[in-house]
């Protein structure tokens, strides 16, 4: 989660350079979504975190909470 907050999560991915503008937009959305999800999950108690640990998006995390 911490690499996502520092915008370093794409460095860990070997395919971090999207080919076209649509792919760049999706990559940007995924980066922002991952950052938001990390912020939310870092503020939760362990009991709450258990419920959202399998969430793939911030929207999914929010609806679970």
Buried (B, 14 or more C-beta within 10 A) or exposed (E): EEEBBEEEBBEEEEEEEBEEEEEEEEBEEBBEBBBBBBEBBEEBEEEBBEEBEEBEBBEBBEEEE
